């Protein structure tokens, strides 16, 4: 079983807007992984750098969960 890695990252310099952009991207990637037939999603903040700040993992998990449940996935 393959794991689709979703980056739990926002823009490092964007403040709250950067976090919102990261949330929107995370929702889009989660929806795309379901549409592709993937059944396992792994949230990761390993690609964090000066331009990408981590989204707190519990928040990222909640974003993906609520988004997919809200879409009936």
mmCIF file as Biopython writes it, N, C-alpha, C and O atoms, coordinates in Angstrom:
data_model
#
loop_
_atom_site.group_PDB
_atom_site.id
_atom_site.type_symbol
_atom_site.label_atom_id
_atom_site.label_alt_id
_atom_site.label_comp_id
_atom_site.label_asym_id
_atom_site.label_entity_id
_atom_site.label_seq_id
_atom_site.pdbx_PDB_ins_code
_atom_site.Cartn_x
_atom_site.Cartn_y
_atom_site.Cartn_z
_atom_site.occupancy
_atom_site.B_iso_or_equiv
_atom_site.auth_seq_id
_atom_site.auth_asym_id
_atom_site.pdbx_PDB_model_num
ATOM 1   N N  . UNK A ? 1  ? 0.851   -1.167 0.000  1.0 0.0 1  A 1 
ATOM 2   C CA . UNK A ? 1  ? 0.000   0.000  0.000  1.0 0.0 1  A 1 
ATOM 3   C C  . UNK A ? 1  ? 0.900   1.234  0.000  1.0 0.0 1  A 1 
ATOM 4   O O  . UNK A ? 1  ? 1.760   1.395  0.866  1.0 0.0 1  A 1 
ATOM 5   N N  . UNK A ? 2  ? 0.687   2.086  -0.975 1.0 0.0 2  A 1 
ATOM 6   C CA . UNK A ? 2  ? 1.497   3.296  -1.097 1.0 0.0 2  A 1 
ATOM 7   C C  . UNK A ? 2  ? 0.913   4.423  -0.251 1.0 0.0 2  A 1 
ATOM 8   O O  . UNK A ? 2  ? -0.299  4.515  -0.056 1.0 0.0 2  A 1 
ATOM 9   N N  . UNK A ? 3  ? 1.789   5.259  0.234  1.0 0.0 3  A 1 
ATOM 10  C CA . UNK A ? 3  ? 1.394   6.410  1.042  1.0 0.0 3  A 1 
ATOM 11  C C  . UNK A ? 3  ? 1.585   7.676  0.214  1.0 0.0 3  A 1 
ATOM 12  O O  . UNK A ? 3  ? 2.662   7.912  -0.334 1.0 0.0 3  A 1 
ATOM 13  N N  . UNK A ? 4  ? 0.542   8.479  0.128  1.0 0.0 4  A 1 
ATOM 14  C CA . UNK A ? 4  ? 0.650   9.778  -0.522 1.0 0.0 4  A 1 
ATOM 15  C C  . UNK A ? 4  ? 1.101   10.786 0.526  1.0 0.0 4  A 1 
ATOM 16  O O  . UNK A ? 4  ? 0.416   10.995 1.527  1.0 0.0 4  A 1 
ATOM 17  N N  . UNK A ? 5  ? 2.240   11.403 0.299  1.0 0.0 5  A 1 
ATOM 18  C CA . UNK A ? 5  ? 2.758   12.373 1.265  1.0 0.0 5  A 1 
ATOM 19  C C  . UNK A ? 5  ? 2.170   13.752 0.976  1.0 0.0 5  A 1 
ATOM 20  O O  . UNK A ? 5  ? 2.265   14.263 -0.140 1.0 0.0 5  A 1 
ATOM 21  N N  . UNK A ? 6  ? 1.562   14.338 2.001  1.0 0.0 6  A 1 
ATOM 22  C CA . UNK A ? 6  ? 1.011   15.684 1.912  1.0 0.0 6  A 1 
ATOM 23  C C  . UNK A ? 6  ? 1.876   16.606 2.760  1.0 0.0 6  A 1 
ATOM 24  O O  . UNK A ? 6  ? 2.101   16.342 3.941  1.0 0.0 6  A 1 
ATOM 25  N N  . UNK A ? 7  ? 2.355   17.672 2.165  1.0 0.0 7  A 1 
ATOM 26  C CA . UNK A ? 7  ? 3.240   18.597 2.868  1.0 0.0 7  A 1 
ATOM 27  C C  . UNK A ? 7  ? 2.422   19.513 3.775  1.0 0.0 7  A 1 
ATOM 28  O O  . UNK A ? 7  ? 1.603   20.297 3.296  1.0 0.0 7  A 1 
ATOM 29  N N  . UNK A ? 8  ? 2.642   19.412 5.070  1.0 0.0 8  A 1 
ATOM 30  C CA . UNK A ? 8  ? 1.965   20.255 6.062  1.0 0.0 8  A 1 
ATOM 31  C C  . UNK A ? 8  ? 2.792   21.516 6.270  1.0 0.0 8  A 1 
ATOM 32  O O  . UNK A ? 8  ? 3.376   21.734 7.332  1.0 0.0 8  A 1 
ATOM 33  N N  . UNK A ? 9  ? 2.827   22.344 5.220  1.0 0.0 9  A 1 
ATOM 34  C CA . UNK A ? 9  ? 3.662   23.547 5.227  1.0 0.0 9  A 1 
ATOM 35  C C  . UNK A ? 9  ? 2.884   24.748 4.709  1.0 0.0 9  A 1 
ATOM 36  O O  . UNK A ? 9  ? 2.047   24.626 3.815  1.0 0.0 9  A 1 
ATOM 37  N N  . UNK A ? 10 ? 3.169   25.891 5.276  1.0 0.0 10 A 1 
ATOM 38  C CA . UNK A ? 10 ? 2.650   27.162 4.789  1.0 0.0 10 A 1 
ATOM 39  C C  . UNK A ? 10 ? 3.821   28.022 4.368  1.0 0.0 10 A 1 
ATOM 40  O O  . UNK A ? 10 ? 4.976   27.618 4.502  1.0 0.0 10 A 1 
ATOM 41  N N  . UNK A ? 11 ? 3.531   29.199 3.864  1.0 0.0 11 A 1 
ATOM 42  C CA . UNK A ? 11 ? 4.616   30.116 3.495  1.0 0.0 11 A 1 
ATOM 43  C C  . UNK A ? 11 ? 5.281   30.634 4.762  1.0 0.0 11 A 1 
ATOM 44  O O  . UNK A ? 11 ? 4.602   31.068 5.693  1.0 0.0 11 A 1 
ATOM 45  N N  . UNK A ? 12 ? 6.585   30.590 4.798  1.0 0.0 12 A 1 
ATOM 46  C CA . UNK A ? 12 ? 7.320   30.987 5.990  1.0 0.0 12 A 1 
ATOM 47  C C  . UNK A ? 12 ? 7.282   32.463 6.289  1.0 0.0 12 A 1 
ATOM 48  O O  . UNK A ? 12 ? 7.481   32.860 7.437  1.0 0.0 12 A 1 
ATOM 49  N N  . UNK A ? 13 ? 7.035   33.281 5.301  1.0 0.0 13 A 1 
ATOM 50  C CA . UNK A ? 13 ? 7.046   34.730 5.504  1.0 0.0 13 A 1 
ATOM 51  C C  . UNK A ? 13 ? 5.661   35.343 5.412  1.0 0.0 13 A 1 
ATOM 52  O O  . UNK A ? 13 ? 5.534   36.567 5.459  1.0 0.0 13 A 1 
ATOM 53  N N  . UNK A ? 14 ? 4.627   34.538 5.283  1.0 0.0 14 A 1 
ATOM 54  C CA . UNK A ? 14 ? 3.301   35.064 5.036  1.0 0.0 14 A 1 
ATOM 55  C C  . UNK A ? 14 ? 2.452   35.329 6.250  1.0 0.0 14 A 1 
ATOM 56  O O  . UNK A ? 14 ? 1.344   35.848 6.111  1.0 0.0 14 A 1 
ATOM 57  N N  . UNK A ? 15 ? 2.925   34.991 7.446  1.0 0.0 15 A 1 
ATOM 58  C CA . UNK A ? 15 ? 2.108   35.165 8.647  1.0 0.0 15 A 1 
ATOM 59  C C  . UNK A ? 15 ? 0.834   34.347 8.537  1.0 0.0 15 A 1 
ATOM 60  O O  . UNK A ? 15 ? 0.861   33.239 8.002  1.0 0.0 15 A 1 
ATOM 61  N N  . UNK A ? 16 ? -0.278  34.868 9.028  1.0 0.0 16 A 1 
ATOM 62  C CA . UNK A ? 16 ? -1.541  34.124 8.959  1.0 0.0 16 A 1 
ATOM 63  C C  . UNK A ? 16 ? -1.965  33.811 7.520  1.0 0.0 16 A 1 
ATOM 64  O O  . UNK A ? 16 ? -2.572  32.770 7.269  1.0 0.0 16 A 1 
ATOM 65  N N  . UNK A ? 17 ? -1.651  34.698 6.581  1.0 0.0 17 A 1 
ATOM 66  C CA . UNK A ? 17 ? -1.993  34.432 5.185  1.0 0.0 17 A 1 
ATOM 67  C C  . UNK A ? 17 ? -1.215  33.238 4.644  1.0 0.0 17 A 1 
ATOM 68  O O  . UNK A ? 17 ? -1.738  32.454 3.852  1.0 0.0 17 A 1 
ATOM 69  N N  . UNK A ? 18 ? 0.033   33.105 5.075  1.0 0.0 18 A 1 
ATOM 70  C CA . UNK A ? 18 ? 0.845   31.954 4.663  1.0 0.0 18 A 1 
ATOM 71  C C  . UNK A ? 18 ? 0.277   30.658 5.192  1.0 0.0 18 A 1 
ATOM 72  O O  . UNK A ? 18 ? 0.300   29.636 4.505  1.0 0.0 18 A 1 
ATOM 73  N N  . UNK A ? 19 ? -0.233  30.693 6.410  1.0 0.0 19 A 1 
ATOM 74  C CA . UNK A ? 19 ? -0.862  29.510 6.991  1.0 0.0 19 A 1 
ATOM 75  C C  . UNK A ? 19 ? -2.137  29.165 6.219  1.0 0.0 19 A 1 
ATOM 76  O O  . UNK A ? 19 ? -2.409  27.995 5.947  1.0 0.0 19 A 1 
ATOM 77  N N  . UNK A ? 20 ? -2.914  30.192 5.870  1.0 0.0 20 A 1 
ATOM 78  C CA . UNK A ? 20 ? -4.141  29.964 5.100  1.0 0.0 20 A 1 
ATOM 79  C C  . UNK A ? 20 ? -3.865  29.380 3.727  1.0 0.0 20 A 1 
ATOM 80  O O  . UNK A ? 20 ? -4.596  28.509 3.255  1.0 0.0 20 A 1 
ATOM 81  N N  . UNK A ? 21 ? -2.807  29.860 3.089  1.0 0.0 21 A 1 
ATOM 82  C CA . UNK A ? 21 ? -2.429  29.327 1.779  1.0 0.0 21 A 1 
ATOM 83  C C  . UNK A ? 21 ? -1.999  27.867 1.908  1.0 0.0 21 A 1 
ATOM 84  O O  . UNK A ? 21 ? -2.319  27.045 1.049  1.0 0.0 21 A 1 
ATOM 85  N N  . UNK A ? 22 ? -1.281  27.548 2.972  1.0 0.0 22 A 1 
ATOM 86  C CA . UNK A ? 22 ? -0.868  26.162 3.209  1.0 0.0 22 A 1 
ATOM 87  C C  . UNK A ? 22 ? -2.068  25.268 3.471  1.0 0.0 22 A 1 
ATOM 88  O O  . UNK A ? 22 ? -2.103  24.125 3.014  1.0 0.0 22 A 1 
ATOM 89  N N  . UNK A ? 23 ? -3.049  25.779 4.201  1.0 0.0 23 A 1 
ATOM 90  C CA . UNK A ? 23 ? -4.272  25.026 4.480  1.0 0.0 23 A 1 
ATOM 91  C C  . UNK A ? 23 ? -5.021  24.729 3.183  1.0 0.0 23 A 1 
ATOM 92  O O  . UNK A ? 23 ? -5.463  23.602 2.961  1.0 0.0 23 A 1 
ATOM 93  N N  . UNK A ? 24 ? -5.160  25.734 2.334  1.0 0.0 24 A 1 
ATOM 94  C CA . UNK A ? 24 ? -5.862  25.549 1.064  1.0 0.0 24 A 1 
ATOM 95  C C  . UNK A ? 24 ? -5.148  24.529 0.180  1.0 0.0 24 A 1 
ATOM 96  O O  . UNK A ? 24 ? -5.792  23.688 -0.447 1.0 0.0 24 A 1 
ATOM 97  N N  . UNK A ? 25 ? -3.818  24.605 0.130  1.0 0.0 25 A 1 
ATOM 98  C CA . UNK A ? 25 ? -3.059  23.656 -0.673 1.0 0.0 25 A 1 
ATOM 99  C C  . UNK A ? 25 ? -3.200  22.246 -0.125 1.0 0.0 25 A 1 
ATOM 100 O O  . UNK A ? 25 ? -3.332  21.289 -0.887 1.0 0.0 25 A 1 
ATOM 101 N N  . UNK A ? 26 ? -3.171  22.117 1.198  1.0 0.0 26 A 1 
ATOM 102 C CA . UNK A ? 26 ? -3.315  20.819 1.850  1.0 0.0 26 A 1 
ATOM 103 C C  . UNK A ? 26 ? -4.680  20.208 1.521  1.0 0.0 26 A 1 
ATOM 104 O O  . UNK A ? 26 ? -4.773  19.015 1.233  1.0 0.0 26 A 1 
ATOM 105 N N  . UNK A ? 27 ? -5.732  21.020 1.563  1.0 0.0 27 A 1 
ATOM 106 C CA . UNK A ? 27 ? -7.070  20.535 1.203  1.0 0.0 27 A 1 
ATOM 107 C C  . UNK A ? 27 ? -7.097  20.059 -0.249 1.0 0.0 27 A 1 
ATOM 108 O O  . UNK A ? 27 ? -7.647  19.000 -0.549 1.0 0.0 27 A 1 
ATOM 109 N N  . UNK A ? 28 ? -6.503  20.842 -1.145 1.0 0.0 28 A 1 
ATOM 110 C CA . UNK A ? 28 ? -6.479  20.481 -2.567 1.0 0.0 28 A 1 
ATOM 111 C C  . UNK A ? 28 ? -5.715  19.168 -2.781 1.0 0.0 28 A 1 
ATOM 112 O O  . UNK A ? 28 ? -6.178  18.293 -3.514 1.0 0.0 28 A 1 
ATOM 113 N N  . UNK A ? 29 ? -4.557  19.031 -2.149 1.0 0.0 29 A 1 
ATOM 114 C CA . UNK A ? 29 ? -3.760  17.813 -2.307 1.0 0.0 29 A 1 
ATOM 115 C C  . UNK A ? 29 ? -4.487  16.600 -1.746 1.0 0.0 29 A 1 
ATOM 116 O O  . UNK A ? 29 ? -4.415  15.517 -2.328 1.0 0.0 29 A 1 
ATOM 117 N N  . UNK A ? 30 ? -5.189  16.760 -0.621 1.0 0.0 30 A 1 
ATOM 118 C CA . UNK A ? 30 ? -5.938  15.652 -0.033 1.0 0.0 30 A 1 
ATOM 119 C C  . UNK A ? 30 ? -7.065  15.215 -0.962 1.0 0.0 30 A 1 
ATOM 120 O O  . UNK A ? 30 ? -7.276  14.019 -1.165 1.0 0.0 30 A 1 
ATOM 121 N N  . UNK A ? 31 ? -7.790  16.180 -1.526 1.0 0.0 31 A 1 
ATOM 122 C CA . UNK A ? 31 ? -8.870  15.864 -2.457 1.0 0.0 31 A 1 
ATOM 123 C C  . UNK A ? 31 ? -8.318  15.160 -3.693 1.0 0.0 31 A 1 
ATOM 124 O O  . UNK A ? 31 ? -8.914  14.196 -4.173 1.0 0.0 31 A 1 
ATOM 125 N N  . UNK A ? 32 ? -7.193  15.628 -4.209 1.0 0.0 32 A 1 
ATOM 126 C CA . UNK A ? 32 ? -6.579  15.011 -5.383 1.0 0.0 32 A 1 
ATOM 127 C C  . UNK A ? 32 ? -6.134  13.582 -5.090 1.0 0.0 32 A 1 
ATOM 128 O O  . UNK A ? 32 ? -6.249  12.709 -5.951 1.0 0.0 32 A 1 
ATOM 129 N N  . UNK A ? 33 ? -5.629  13.336 -3.885 1.0 0.0 33 A 1 
ATOM 130 C CA . UNK A ? 33 ? -5.176  11.978 -3.555 1.0 0.0 33 A 1 
ATOM 131 C C  . UNK A ? 33 ? -6.359  11.010 -3.469 1.0 0.0 33 A 1 
ATOM 132 O O  . UNK A ? 33 ? -6.240  9.848  -3.856 1.0 0.0 33 A 1 
ATOM 133 N N  . UNK A ? 34 ? -7.502  11.489 -2.960 1.0 0.0 34 A 1 
ATOM 134 C CA . UNK A ? 34 ? -8.703  10.650 -2.915 1.0 0.0 34 A 1 
ATOM 135 C C  . UNK A ? 34 ? -9.187  10.373 -4.339 1.0 0.0 34 A 1 
ATOM 136 O O  . UNK A ? 34 ? -9.540  9.241  -4.670 1.0 0.0 34 A 1 
ATOM 137 N N  . UNK A ? 35 ? -9.202  11.409 -5.176 1.0 0.0 35 A 1 
ATOM 138 C CA . UNK A ? 35 ? -9.647  11.254 -6.564 1.0 0.0 35 A 1 
ATOM 139 C C  . UNK A ? 35 ? -8.755  10.264 -7.330 1.0 0.0 35 A 1 
ATOM 140 O O  . UNK A ? 35 ? -9.218  9.568  -8.234 1.0 0.0 35 A 1 
ATOM 141 N N  . UNK A ? 36 ? -7.482  10.215 -6.957 1.0 0.0 36 A 1 
ATOM 142 C CA . UNK A ? 36 ? -6.546  9.295  -7.605 1.0 0.0 36 A 1 
ATOM 143 C C  . UNK A ? 36 ? -6.692  7.862  -7.087 1.0 0.0 36 A 1 
ATOM 144 O O  . UNK A ? 36 ? -6.055  6.945  -7.605 1.0 0.0 36 A 1 
ATOM 145 N N  . UNK A ? 37 ? -7.527  7.673  -6.071 1.0 0.0 37 A 1 
ATOM 146 C CA . UNK A ? 37 ? -7.746  6.335  -5.527 1.0 0.0 37 A 1 
ATOM 147 C C  . UNK A ? 37 ? -6.821  5.958  -4.385 1.0 0.0 37 A 1 
ATOM 148 O O  . UNK A ? 37 ? -6.841  4.816  -3.927 1.0 0.0 37 A 1 
ATOM 149 N N  . UNK A ? 38 ? -6.022  6.887  -3.921 1.0 0.0 38 A 1 
ATOM 150 C CA . UNK A ? 38 ? -5.122  6.596  -2.807 1.0 0.0 38 A 1 
ATOM 151 C C  . UNK A ? 38 ? -5.932  6.453  -1.518 1.0 0.0 38 A 1 
ATOM 152 O O  . UNK A ? 38 ? -6.887  7.194  -1.286 1.0 0.0 38 A 1 
ATOM 153 N N  . UNK A ? 39 ? -5.539  5.503  -0.695 1.0 0.0 39 A 1 
ATOM 154 C CA . UNK A ? 39 ? -6.272  5.262  0.548  1.0 0.0 39 A 1 
ATOM 155 C C  . UNK A ? 39 ? -5.501  5.674  1.788  1.0 0.0 39 A 1 
ATOM 156 O O  . UNK A ? 39 ? -6.074  5.738  2.876  1.0 0.0 39 A 1 
ATOM 157 N N  . UNK A ? 40 ? -4.218  5.953  1.647  1.0 0.0 40 A 1 
ATOM 158 C CA . UNK A ? 40 ? -3.389  6.309  2.792  1.0 0.0 40 A 1 
ATOM 159 C C  . UNK A ? 40 ? -2.679  7.628  2.513  1.0 0.0 40 A 1 
ATOM 160 O O  . UNK A ? 40 ? -1.993  7.768  1.500  1.0 0.0 40 A 1 
ATOM 161 N N  . UNK A ? 41 ? -2.845  8.586  3.406  1.0 0.0 41 A 1 
ATOM 162 C CA . UNK A ? 41 ? -2.192  9.874  3.288  1.0 0.0 41 A 1 
ATOM 163 C C  . UNK A ? 41 ? -1.290  10.098 4.493  1.0 0.0 41 A 1 
ATOM 164 O O  . UNK A ? 41 ? -1.702  9.875  5.632  1.0 0.0 41 A 1 
ATOM 165 N N  . UNK A ? 42 ? -0.061  10.538 4.245  1.0 0.0 42 A 1 
ATOM 166 C CA . UNK A ? 42 ? 0.896   10.811 5.317  1.0 0.0 42 A 1 
ATOM 167 C C  . UNK A ? 42 ? 1.189   12.308 5.330  1.0 0.0 42 A 1 
ATOM 168 O O  . UNK A ? 42 ? 1.618   12.872 4.323  1.0 0.0 42 A 1 
ATOM 169 N N  . UNK A ? 43 ? 0.957   12.941 6.460  1.0 0.0 43 A 1 
ATOM 170 C CA . UNK A ? 43 ? 1.260   14.363 6.609  1.0 0.0 43 A 1 
ATOM 171 C C  . UNK A ? 43 ? 2.716   14.501 7.032  1.0 0.0 43 A 1 
ATOM 172 O O  . UNK A ? 43 ? 3.192   13.772 7.903  1.0 0.0 43 A 1 
ATOM 173 N N  . UNK A ? 44 ? 3.416   15.439 6.410  1.0 0.0 44 A 1 
ATOM 174 C CA . UNK A ? 44 ? 4.831   15.603 6.706  1.0 0.0 44 A 1 
ATOM 175 C C  . UNK A ? 44 ? 5.214   17.084 6.681  1.0 0.0 44 A 1 
ATOM 176 O O  . UNK A ? 44 ? 4.709   17.862 5.872  1.0 0.0 44 A 1 
ATOM 177 N N  . UNK A ? 45 ? 6.118   17.447 7.588  1.0 0.0 45 A 1 
ATOM 178 C CA . UNK A ? 45 ? 6.679   18.799 7.567  1.0 0.0 45 A 1 
ATOM 179 C C  . UNK A ? 45 ? 8.184   18.743 7.336  1.0 0.0 45 A 1 
ATOM 180 O O  . UNK A ? 45 ? 8.902   19.677 7.692  1.0 0.0 45 A 1 
ATOM 181 N N  . UNK A ? 46 ? 8.659   17.666 6.750  1.0 0.0 46 A 1 
ATOM 182 C CA . UNK A ? 46 ? 10.090  17.475 6.554  1.0 0.0 46 A 1 
ATOM 183 C C  . UNK A ? 46 ? 10.714  18.457 5.574  1.0 0.0 46 A 1 
ATOM 184 O O  . UNK A ? 46 ? 11.916  18.711 5.650  1.0 0.0 46 A 1 
ATOM 185 N N  . UNK A ? 47 ? 9.937   19.011 4.662  1.0 0.0 47 A 1 
ATOM 186 C CA . UNK A ? 47 ? 10.483  19.939 3.664  1.0 0.0 47 A 1 
ATOM 187 C C  . UNK A ? 47 ? 10.565  21.370 4.198  1.0 0.0 47 A 1 
ATOM 188 O O  . UNK A ? 47 ? 10.766  22.305 3.423  1.0 0.0 47 A 1 
ATOM 189 N N  . UNK A ? 48 ? 10.413  21.548 5.493  1.0 0.0 48 A 1 
ATOM 190 C CA . UNK A ? 48 ? 10.469  22.871 6.109  1.0 0.0 48 A 1 
ATOM 191 C C  . UNK A ? 48 ? 11.821  23.535 5.806  1.0 0.0 48 A 1 
ATOM 192 O O  . UNK A ? 48 ? 12.875  22.906 5.889  1.0 0.0 48 A 1 
ATOM 193 N N  . UNK A ? 49 ? 11.754  24.813 5.454  1.0 0.0 49 A 1 
ATOM 194 C CA . UNK A ? 49 ? 12.964  25.604 5.233  1.0 0.0 49 A 1 
ATOM 195 C C  . UNK A ? 49 ? 12.618  27.073 5.481  1.0 0.0 49 A 1 
ATOM 196 O O  . UNK A ? 49 ? 11.569  27.362 6.059  1.0 0.0 49 A 1 
ATOM 197 N N  . UNK A ? 50 ? 13.465  27.994 5.063  1.0 0.0 50 A 1 
ATOM 198 C CA . UNK A ? 50 ? 13.246  29.414 5.332  1.0 0.0 50 A 1 
ATOM 199 C C  . UNK A ? 50 ? 11.990  29.958 4.646  1.0 0.0 50 A 1 
ATOM 200 O O  . UNK A ? 50 ? 11.389  30.919 5.125  1.0 0.0 50 A 1 
ATOM 201 N N  . UNK A ? 51 ? 11.597  29.349 3.535  1.0 0.0 51 A 1 
ATOM 202 C CA . UNK A ? 51 ? 10.420  29.813 2.806  1.0 0.0 51 A 1 
ATOM 203 C C  . UNK A ? 51 ? 9.138   29.059 3.178  1.0 0.0 51 A 1 
ATOM 204 O O  . UNK A ? 51 ? 8.044   29.481 2.804  1.0 0.0 51 A 1 
ATOM 205 N N  . UNK A ? 52 ? 9.264   27.962 3.902  1.0 0.0 52 A 1 
ATOM 206 C CA . UNK A ? 52 ? 8.117   27.115 4.233  1.0 0.0 52 A 1 
ATOM 207 C C  . UNK A ? 52 ? 8.106   26.795 5.728  1.0 0.0 52 A 1 
ATOM 208 O O  . UNK A ? 52 ? 8.997   26.117 6.240  1.0 0.0 52 A 1 
ATOM 209 N N  . UNK A ? 53 ? 7.079   27.298 6.414  1.0 0.0 53 A 1 
ATOM 210 C CA . UNK A ? 53 ? 6.933   27.054 7.849  1.0 0.0 53 A 1 
ATOM 211 C C  . UNK A ? 53 ? 5.987   25.874 8.060  1.0 0.0 53 A 1 
ATOM 212 O O  . UNK A ? 53 ? 5.036   25.702 7.298  1.0 0.0 53 A 1 
ATOM 213 N N  . UNK A ? 54 ? 6.238   25.064 9.081  1.0 0.0 54 A 1 
ATOM 214 C CA . UNK A ? 54 ? 5.360   23.920 9.317  1.0 0.0 54 A 1 
ATOM 215 C C  . UNK A ? 54 ? 3.991   24.346 9.856  1.0 0.0 54 A 1 
ATOM 216 O O  . UNK A ? 54 ? 3.886   25.267 10.666 1.0 0.0 54 A 1 
ATOM 217 N N  . UNK A ? 55 ? 2.967   23.671 9.397  1.0 0.0 55 A 1 
ATOM 218 C CA . UNK A ? 55 ? 1.641   23.811 9.987  1.0 0.0 55 A 1 
ATOM 219 C C  . UNK A ? 55 ? 1.630   22.848 11.166 1.0 0.0 55 A 1 
ATOM 220 O O  . UNK A ? 55 ? 2.003   21.688 10.993 1.0 0.0 55 A 1 
ATOM 221 N N  . UNK A ? 56 ? 1.219   23.275 12.358 1.0 0.0 56 A 1 
ATOM 222 C CA . UNK A ? 56 ? 1.180   22.342 13.487 1.0 0.0 56 A 1 
ATOM 223 C C  . UNK A ? 56 ? 0.435   21.058 13.088 1.0 0.0 56 A 1 
ATOM 224 O O  . UNK A ? 56 ? -0.644  21.117 12.498 1.0 0.0 56 A 1 
ATOM 225 N N  . UNK A ? 57 ? 1.011   19.923 13.412 1.0 0.0 57 A 1 
ATOM 226 C CA . UNK A ? 57 ? 0.524   18.653 12.891 1.0 0.0 57 A 1 
ATOM 227 C C  . UNK A ? 57 ? -0.925  18.356 13.264 1.0 0.0 57 A 1 
ATOM 228 O O  . UNK A ? 57 ? -1.680  17.847 12.436 1.0 0.0 57 A 1 
ATOM 229 N N  . UNK A ? 58 ? -1.322  18.661 14.482 1.0 0.0 58 A 1 
ATOM 230 C CA . UNK A ? 58 ? -2.706  18.406 14.868 1.0 0.0 58 A 1 
ATOM 231 C C  . UNK A ? 58 ? -3.655  19.289 14.055 1.0 0.0 58 A 1 
ATOM 232 O O  . UNK A ? 58 ? -4.744  18.851 13.685 1.0 0.0 58 A 1 
ATOM 233 N N  . UNK A ? 59 ? -3.252  20.517 13.779 1.0 0.0 59 A 1 
ATOM 234 C CA . UNK A ? 59 ? -4.052  21.404 12.944 1.0 0.0 59 A 1 
ATOM 235 C C  . UNK A ? 59 ? -4.129  20.858 11.517 1.0 0.0 59 A 1 
ATOM 236 O O  . UNK A ? 59 ? -5.207  20.842 10.921 1.0 0.0 59 A 1 
ATOM 237 N N  . UNK A ? 60 ? -3.008  20.415 10.967 1.0 0.0 60 A 1 
ATOM 238 C CA . UNK A ? 60 ? -2.987  19.854 9.610  1.0 0.0 60 A 1 
ATOM 239 C C  . UNK A ? 60 ? -3.879  18.616 9.518  1.0 0.0 60 A 1 
ATOM 240 O O  . UNK A ? 60 ? -4.608  18.443 8.541  1.0 0.0 60 A 1 
ATOM 241 N N  . UNK A ? 61 ? -3.818  17.765 10.530 1.0 0.0 61 A 1 
ATOM 242 C CA . UNK A ? 61 ? -4.661  16.577 10.554 1.0 0.0 61 A 1 
ATOM 243 C C  . UNK A ? 61 ? -6.139  16.965 10.569 1.0 0.0 61 A 1 
ATOM 244 O O  . UNK A ? 61 ? -6.945  16.382 9.844  1.0 0.0 61 A 1 
ATOM 245 N N  . UNK A ? 62 ? -6.490  17.948 11.394 1.0 0.0 62 A 1 
ATOM 246 C CA . UNK A ? 62 ? -7.868  18.418 11.464 1.0 0.0 62 A 1 
ATOM 247 C C  . UNK A ? 62 ? -8.340  19.022 10.153 1.0 0.0 62 A 1 
ATOM 248 O O  . UNK A ? 62 ? -9.484  18.815 9.751  1.0 0.0 62 A 1 
ATOM 249 N N  . UNK A ? 63 ? -7.472  19.767 9.484  1.0 0.0 63 A 1 
ATOM 250 C CA . UNK A ? 63 ? -7.804  20.374 8.189  1.0 0.0 63 A 1 
ATOM 251 C C  . UNK A ? 63 ? -8.157  19.287 7.180  1.0 0.0 63 A 1 
ATOM 252 O O  . UNK A ? 63 ? -9.192  19.362 6.518  1.0 0.0 63 A 1 
ATOM 253 N N  . UNK A ? 64 ? -7.301  18.282 7.066  1.0 0.0 64 A 1 
ATOM 254 C CA . UNK A ? 64 ? -7.539  17.207 6.101  1.0 0.0 64 A 1 
ATOM 255 C C  . UNK A ? 64 ? -8.801  16.437 6.471  1.0 0.0 64 A 1 
ATOM 256 O O  . UNK A ? 64 ? -9.640  16.170 5.611  1.0 0.0 64 A 1 
ATOM 257 N N  . UNK A ? 65 ? -8.939  16.083 7.731  1.0 0.0 65 A 1 
ATOM 258 C CA . UNK A ? 65 ? -10.103 15.316 8.184  1.0 0.0 65 A 1 
ATOM 259 C C  . UNK A ? 65 ? -11.405 16.062 7.908  1.0 0.0 65 A 1 
ATOM 260 O O  . UNK A ? 65 ? -12.315 15.510 7.289  1.0 0.0 65 A 1 
ATOM 261 N N  . UNK A ? 66 ? -11.502 17.301 8.356  1.0 0.0 66 A 1 
ATOM 262 C CA . UNK A ? 66 ? -12.735 18.071 8.178  1.0 0.0 66 A 1 
ATOM 263 C C  . UNK A ? 66 ? -13.037 18.327 6.709  1.0 0.0 66 A 1 
ATOM 264 O O  . UNK A ? 66 ? -14.198 18.308 6.300  1.0 0.0 66 A 1 
ATOM 265 N N  . UNK A ? 67 ? -12.000 18.566 5.917  1.0 0.0 67 A 1 
ATOM 266 C CA . UNK A ? 67 ? -12.209 18.821 4.495  1.0 0.0 67 A 1 
ATOM 267 C C  . UNK A ? 67 ? -12.762 17.575 3.794  1.0 0.0 67 A 1 
ATOM 268 O O  . UNK A ? 67 ? -13.720 17.661 3.026  1.0 0.0 67 A 1 
ATOM 269 N N  . UNK A ? 68 ? -12.157 16.434 4.063  1.0 0.0 68 A 1 
ATOM 270 C CA . UNK A ? 68 ? -12.610 15.218 3.389  1.0 0.0 68 A 1 
ATOM 271 C C  . UNK A ? 68 ? -13.990 14.774 3.888  1.0 0.0 68 A 1 
ATOM 272 O O  . UNK A ? 68 ? -14.815 14.327 3.091  1.0 0.0 68 A 1 
ATOM 273 N N  . UNK A ? 69 ? -14.246 14.889 5.176  1.0 0.0 69 A 1 
ATOM 274 C CA . UNK A ? 69 ? -15.561 14.545 5.723  1.0 0.0 69 A 1 
ATOM 275 C C  . UNK A ? 69 ? -16.623 15.480 5.127  1.0 0.0 69 A 1 
ATOM 276 O O  . UNK A ? 69 ? -17.713 15.040 4.759  1.0 0.0 69 A 1 
ATOM 277 N N  . UNK A ? 70 ? -16.291 16.767 5.038  1.0 0.0 70 A 1 
ATOM 278 C CA . UNK A ? 70 ? -17.222 17.738 4.472  1.0 0.0 70 A 1 
ATOM 279 C C  . UNK A ? 70 ? -17.545 17.468 3.007  1.0 0.0 70 A 1 
ATOM 280 O O  . UNK A ? 70 ? -18.613 17.840 2.520  1.0 0.0 70 A 1 
ATOM 281 N N  . UNK A ? 71 ? -16.630 16.827 2.320  1.0 0.0 71 A 1 
ATOM 282 C CA . UNK A ? 71 ? -16.841 16.476 0.913  1.0 0.0 71 A 1 
ATOM 283 C C  . UNK A ? 71 ? -17.440 15.070 0.756  1.0 0.0 71 A 1 
ATOM 284 O O  . UNK A ? 71 ? -17.699 14.621 -0.361 1.0 0.0 71 A 1 
ATOM 285 N N  . UNK A ? 72 ? -17.656 14.387 1.877  1.0 0.0 72 A 1 
ATOM 286 C CA . UNK A ? 72 ? -18.230 13.034 1.815  1.0 0.0 72 A 1 
ATOM 287 C C  . UNK A ? 72 ? -17.249 11.988 1.316  1.0 0.0 72 A 1 
ATOM 288 O O  . UNK A ? 72 ? -17.660 10.986 0.731  1.0 0.0 72 A 1 
ATOM 289 N N  . UNK A ? 73 ? -15.966 12.202 1.537  1.0 0.0 73 A 1 
ATOM 290 C CA . UNK A ? 73 ? -14.934 11.266 1.058  1.0 0.0 73 A 1 
ATOM 291 C C  . UNK A ? 73 ? -14.518 10.300 2.127  1.0 0.0 73 A 1 
ATOM 292 O O  . UNK A ? 73 ? -13.661 9.448  1.890  1.0 0.0 73 A 1 
#
